[in-house]
């Protein structure tokens, strides 16, 4: 699946980023470049999702 497919499929930008990275097919850098974000911003998005997931079970 291409990065564009993940972003069309998902409801929000962040969900698309999380799914693309979780697929194992794209690095944080590649994902960030697709959306015009620095890889560190992608890292924070993923970290925020993981932290929220841990808090909600």
Phi and psi restraints in degrees (range 20) as a CNS / XPLOR table:
assign (resid 1 and name C) (resid 2 and name N)
       (resid 2 and name CA) (resid 2 and name C) 1.0 -81.5 20.0 2
assign (resid 2 and name N) (resid 2 and name CA)
       (resid 2 and name C) (resid 3 and name N) 1.0 163.5 20.0 2
assign (resid 2 and name C) (resid 3 and name N)
       (resid 3 and name CA) (resid 3 and name C) 1.0 -59.3 20.0 2
assign (resid 3 and name N) (resid 3 and name CA)
       (resid 3 and name C) (resid 4 and name N) 1.0 -40.4 20.0 2
assign (resid 3 and name C) (resid 4 and name N)
       (resid 4 and name CA) (resid 4 and name C) 1.0 -59.3 20.0 2
assign (resid 4 and name N) (resid 4 and name CA)
       (resid 4 and name C) (resid 5 and name N) 1.0 -36.9 20.0 2
assign (resid 4 and name C) (resid 5 and name N)
       (resid 5 and name CA) (resid 5 and name C) 1.0 -63.3 20.0 2
assign (resid 5 and name N) (resid 5 and name CA)
       (resid 5 and name C) (resid 6 and name N) 1.0 -40.5 20.0 2
assign (resid 5 and name C) (resid 6 and name N)
       (resid 6 and name CA) (resid 6 and name C) 1.0 -62.3 20.0 2
assign (resid 6 and name N) (resid 6 and name CA)
       (resid 6 and name C) (resid 7 and name N) 1.0 -39.1 20.0 2
assign (resid 6 and name C) (resid 7 and name N)
       (resid 7 and name CA) (resid 7 and name C) 1.0 -78.4 20.0 2
assign (resid 7 and name N) (resid 7 and name CA)
       (resid 7 and name C) (resid 8 and name N) 1.0 -24.7 20.0 2
assign (resid 7 and name C) (resid 8 and name N)
       (resid 8 and name CA) (resid 8 and name C) 1.0 -76.2 20.0 2
assign (resid 8 and name N) (resid 8 and name CA)
       (resid 8 and name C) (resid 9 and name N) 1.0 -35.8 20.0 2
assign (resid 8 and name C) (resid 9 and name N)
       (resid 9 and name CA) (resid 9 and name C) 1.0 -73.0 20.0 2
assign (resid 9 and name N) (resid 9 and name CA)
       (resid 9 and name C) (resid 10 and name N) 1.0 -38.0 20.0 2
assign (resid 9 and name C) (resid 10 and name N)
       (resid 10 and name CA) (resid 10 and name C) 1.0 -87.8 20.0 2
assign (resid 10 and name N) (resid 10 and name CA)
       (resid 10 and name C) (resid 11 and name N) 1.0 156.4 20.0 2
assign (resid 10 and name C) (resid 11 and name N)
       (resid 11 and name CA) (resid 11 and name C) 1.0 -72.8 20.0 2
assign (resid 11 and name N) (resid 11 and name CA)
       (resid 11 and name C) (resid 12 and name N) 1.0 -43.2 20.0 2
assign (resid 11 and name C) (resid 12 and name N)
       (resid 12 and name CA) (resid 12 and name C) 1.0 -120.3 20.0 2
assign (resid 12 and name N) (resid 12 and name CA)
       (resid 12 and name C) (resid 13 and name N) 1.0 162.0 20.0 2
assign (resid 12 and name C) (resid 13 and name N)
       (resid 13 and name CA) (resid 13 and name C) 1.0 -57.3 20.0 2
assign (resid 13 and name N) (resid 13 and name CA)
       (resid 13 and name C) (resid 14 and name N) 1.0 -46.4 20.0 2
assign (resid 13 and name C) (resid 14 and name N)
       (resid 14 and name CA) (resid 14 and name C) 1.0 -63.9 20.0 2
assign (resid 14 and name N) (resid 14 and name CA)
       (resid 14 and name C) (resid 15 and name N) 1.0 -38.9 20.0 2
assign (resid 14 and name C) (resid 15 and name N)
       (resid 15 and name CA) (resid 15 and name C) 1.0 -62.8 20.0 2
assign (resid 15 and name N) (resid 15 and name CA)
       (resid 15 and name C) (resid 16 and name N) 1.0 -39.8 20.0 2
assign (resid 15 and name C) (resid 16 and name N)
       (resid 16 and name CA) (resid 16 and name C) 1.0 -63.7 20.0 2
assign (resid 16 and name N) (resid 16 and name CA)
       (resid 16 and name C) (resid 17 and name N) 1.0 -42.0 20.0 2
assign (resid 16 and name C) (resid 17 and name N)
       (resid 17 and name CA) (resid 17 and name C) 1.0 -61.1 20.0 2
assign (resid 17 and name N) (resid 17 and name CA)
       (resid 17 and name C) (resid 18 and name N) 1.0 -46.3 20.0 2
assign (resid 17 and name C) (resid 18 and name N)
       (resid 18 and name CA) (resid 18 and name C) 1.0 -63.4 20.0 2
assign (resid 18 and name N) (resid 18 and name CA)
       (resid 18 and name C) (resid 19 and name N) 1.0 -45.1 20.0 2
assign (resid 18 and name C) (resid 19 and name N)
       (resid 19 and name CA) (resid 19 and name C) 1.0 -66.2 20.0 2
assign (resid 19 and name N) (resid 19 and name CA)
       (resid 19 and name C) (resid 20 and name N) 1.0 -41.9 20.0 2
assign (resid 19 and name C) (resid 20 and name N)
       (resid 20 and name CA) (resid 20 and name C) 1.0 -63.4 20.0 2
assign (resid 20 and name N) (resid 20 and name CA)
       (resid 20 and name C) (resid 21 and name N) 1.0 -44.4 20.0 2
assign (resid 20 and name C) (resid 21 and name N)
       (resid 21 and name CA) (resid 21 and name C) 1.0 -67.9 20.0 2
assign (resid 21 and name N) (resid 21 and name CA)
       (resid 21 and name C) (resid 22 and name N) 1.0 -42.5 20.0 2
assign (resid 21 and name C) (resid 22 and name N)
       (resid 22 and name CA) (resid 22 and name C) 1.0 -64.6 20.0 2
assign (resid 22 and name N) (resid 22 and name CA)
       (resid 22 and name C) (resid 23 and name N) 1.0 -24.6 20.0 2
assign (resid 22 and name C) (resid 23 and name N)
       (resid 23 and name CA) (resid 23 and name C) 1.0 -65.8 20.0 2
assign (resid 23 and name N) (resid 23 and name CA)
       (resid 23 and name C) (resid 24 and name N) 1.0 -21.7 20.0 2
assign (resid 23 and name C) (resid 24 and name N)
       (resid 24 and name CA) (resid 24 and name C) 1.0 84.5 20.0 2
assign (resid 24 and name N) (resid 24 and name CA)
       (resid 24 and name C) (resid 25 and name N) 1.0 -2.7 20.0 2
assign (resid 24 and name C) (resid 25 and name N)
       (resid 25 and name CA) (resid 25 and name C) 1.0 -90.2 20.0 2
assign (resid 25 and name N) (resid 25 and name CA)
       (resid 25 and name C) (resid 26 and name N) 1.0 -12.3 20.0 2
assign (resid 25 and name C) (resid 26 and name N)
       (resid 26 and name CA) (resid 26 and name C) 1.0 -136.9 20.0 2
assign (resid 26 and name N) (resid 26 and name CA)
       (resid 26 and name C) (resid 27 and name N) 1.0 140.7 20.0 2
assign (resid 26 and name C) (resid 27 and name N)
       (resid 27 and name CA) (resid 27 and name C) 1.0 -82.8 20.0 2
assign (resid 27 and name N) (resid 27 and name CA)
       (resid 27 and name C) (resid 28 and name N) 1.0 168.4 20.0 2
assign (resid 27 and name C) (resid 28 and name N)
       (resid 28 and name CA) (resid 28 and name C) 1.0 -61.6 20.0 2
assign (resid 28 and name N) (resid 28 and name CA)
       (resid 28 and name C) (resid 29 and name N) 1.0 -38.0 20.0 2
assign (resid 28 and name C) (resid 29 and name N)
       (resid 29 and name CA) (resid 29 and name C) 1.0 -63.7 20.0 2
assign (resid 29 and name N) (resid 29 and name CA)
       (resid 29 and name C) (resid 30 and name N) 1.0 -47.1 20.0 2
assign (resid 29 and name C) (resid 30 and name N)
       (resid 30 and name CA) (resid 30 and name C) 1.0 -62.3 20.0 2
assign (resid 30 and name N) (resid 30 and name CA)
       (resid 30 and name C) (resid 31 and name N) 1.0 -43.2 20.0 2
assign (resid 30 and name C) (resid 31 and name N)
       (resid 31 and name CA) (resid 31 and name C) 1.0 -63.6 20.0 2
assign (resid 31 and name N) (resid 31 and name CA)
       (resid 31 and name C) (resid 32 and name N) 1.0 -44.7 20.0 2
assign (resid 31 and name C) (resid 32 and name N)
       (resid 32 and name CA) (resid 32 and name C) 1.0 -62.5 20.0 2
assign (resid 32 and name N) (resid 32 and name CA)
       (resid 32 and name C) (resid 33 and name N) 1.0 -42.4 20.0 2
assign (resid 32 and name C) (resid 33 and name N)
       (resid 33 and name CA) (resid 33 and name C) 1.0 -61.3 20.0 2
assign (resid 33 and name N) (resid 33 and name CA)
       (resid 33 and name C) (resid 34 and name N) 1.0 -36.4 20.0 2
assign (resid 33 and name C) (resid 34 and name N)
       (resid 34 and name CA) (resid 34 and name C) 1.0 -62.0 20.0 2
assign (resid 34 and name N) (resid 34 and name CA)
       (resid 34 and name C) (resid 35 and name N) 1.0 -36.5 20.0 2
assign (resid 34 and name C) (resid 35 and name N)
       (resid 35 and name CA) (resid 35 and name C) 1.0 -103.0 20.0 2
assign (resid 35 and name N) (resid 35 and name CA)
       (resid 35 and name C) (resid 36 and name N) 1.0 3.1 20.0 2
assign (resid 35 and name C) (resid 36 and name N)
       (resid 36 and name CA) (resid 36 and name C) 1.0 74.4 20.0 2
assign (resid 36 and name N) (resid 36 and name CA)
       (resid 36 and name C) (resid 37 and name N) 1.0 29.8 20.0 2
assign (resid 36 and name C) (resid 37 and name N)
       (resid 37 and name CA) (resid 37 and name C) 1.0 -113.7 20.0 2
assign (resid 37 and name N) (resid 37 and name CA)
       (resid 37 and name C) (resid 38 and name N) 1.0 151.9 20.0 2
assign (resid 37 and name C) (resid 38 and name N)
       (resid 38 and name CA) (resid 38 and name C) 1.0 -74.2 20.0 2
assign (resid 38 and name N) (resid 38 and name CA)
       (resid 38 and name C) (resid 39 and name N) 1.0 149.8 20.0 2
assign (resid 38 and name C) (resid 39 and name N)
       (resid 39 and name CA) (resid 39 and name C) 1.0 -59.9 20.0 2
assign (resid 39 and name N) (resid 39 and name CA)
       (resid 39 and name C) (resid 40 and name N) 1.0 -27.3 20.0 2
assign (resid 39 and name C) (resid 40 and name N)
       (resid 40 and name CA) (resid 40 and name C) 1.0 -68.1 20.0 2
assign (resid 40 and name N) (resid 40 and name CA)
       (resid 40 and name C) (resid 41 and name N) 1.0 -32.6 20.0 2
assign (resid 40 and name C) (resid 41 and name N)
       (resid 41 and name CA) (resid 41 and name C) 1.0 -68.2 20.0 2
assign (resid 41 and name N) (resid 41 and name CA)
       (resid 41 and name C) (resid 42 and name N) 1.0 -40.2 20.0 2
assign (resid 41 and name C) (resid 42 and name N)
       (resid 42 and name CA) (resid 42 and name C) 1.0 -61.0 20.0 2
assign (resid 42 and name N) (resid 42 and name CA)
       (resid 42 and name C) (resid 43 and name N) 1.0 -42.1 20.0 2
assign (resid 42 and name C) (resid 43 and name N)
       (resid 43 and name CA) (resid 43 and name C) 1.0 -59.3 20.0 2
assign (resid 43 and name N) (resid 43 and name CA)
       (resid 43 and name C) (resid 44 and name N) 1.0 -43.1 20.0 2
assign (resid 43 and name C) (resid 44 and name N)
       (resid 44 and name CA) (resid 44 and name C) 1.0 -66.0 20.0 2
assign (resid 44 and name N) (resid 44 and name CA)
       (resid 44 and name C) (resid 45 and name N) 1.0 -37.3 20.0 2
assign (resid 44 and name C) (resid 45 and name N)
       (resid 45 and name CA) (resid 45 and name C) 1.0 -62.9 20.0 2
assign (resid 45 and name N) (resid 45 and name CA)
       (resid 45 and name C) (resid 46 and name N) 1.0 -46.3 20.0 2
assign (resid 45 and name C) (resid 46 and name N)
       (resid 46 and name CA) (resid 46 and name C) 1.0 -65.8 20.0 2
assign (resid 46 and name N) (resid 46 and name CA)
       (resid 46 and name C) (resid 47 and name N) 1.0 -43.4 20.0 2
assign (resid 46 and name C) (resid 47 and name N)
       (resid 47 and name CA) (resid 47 and name C) 1.0 -62.0 20.0 2
assign (resid 47 and name N) (resid 47 and name CA)
       (resid 47 and name C) (resid 48 and name N) 1.0 -42.2 20.0 2
assign (resid 47 and name C) (resid 48 and name N)
       (resid 48 and name CA) (resid 48 and name C) 1.0 -61.4 20.0 2
assign (resid 48 and name N) (resid 48 and name CA)
       (resid 48 and name C) (resid 49 and name N) 1.0 -40.4 20.0 2
assign (resid 48 and name C) (resid 49 and name N)
       (resid 49 and name CA) (resid 49 and name C) 1.0 -64.0 20.0 2
assign (resid 49 and name N) (resid 49 and name CA)
       (resid 49 and name C) (resid 50 and name N) 1.0 -45.9 20.0 2
assign (resid 49 and name C) (resid 50 and name N)
       (resid 50 and name CA) (resid 50 and name C) 1.0 -62.3 20.0 2
assign (resid 50 and name N) (resid 50 and name CA)
       (resid 50 and name C) (resid 51 and name N) 1.0 -42.1 20.0 2
assign (resid 50 and name C) (resid 51 and name N)
       (resid 51 and name CA) (resid 51 and name C) 1.0 -64.8 20.0 2
assign (resid 51 and name N) (resid 51 and name CA)
       (resid 51 and name C) (resid 52 and name N) 1.0 -42.4 20.0 2
assign (resid 51 and name C) (resid 52 and name N)
       (resid 52 and name CA) (resid 52 and name C) 1.0 -65.3 20.0 2
assign (resid 52 and name N) (resid 52 and name CA)
       (resid 52 and name C) (resid 53 and name N) 1.0 -39.2 20.0 2
assign (resid 52 and name C) (resid 53 and name N)
       (resid 53 and name CA) (resid 53 and name C) 1.0 -64.2 20.0 2
assign (resid 53 and name N) (resid 53 and name CA)
       (resid 53 and name C) (resid 54 and name N) 1.0 -40.2 20.0 2
assign (resid 53 and name C) (resid 54 and name N)
       (resid 54 and name CA) (resid 54 and name C) 1.0 -66.4 20.0 2
assign (resid 54 and name N) (resid 54 and name CA)
       (resid 54 and name C) (resid 55 and name N) 1.0 -36.9 20.0 2
assign (resid 54 and name C) (resid 55 and name N)
       (resid 55 and name CA) (resid 55 and name C) 1.0 -71.7 20.0 2
assign (resid 55 and name N) (resid 55 and name CA)
       (resid 55 and name C) (resid 56 and name N) 1.0 -32.0 20.0 2
assign (resid 55 and name C) (resid 56 and name N)
       (resid 56 and name CA) (resid 56 and name C) 1.0 -95.2 20.0 2
assign (resid 56 and name N) (resid 56 and name CA)
       (resid 56 and name C) (resid 57 and name N) 1.0 -5.9 20.0 2
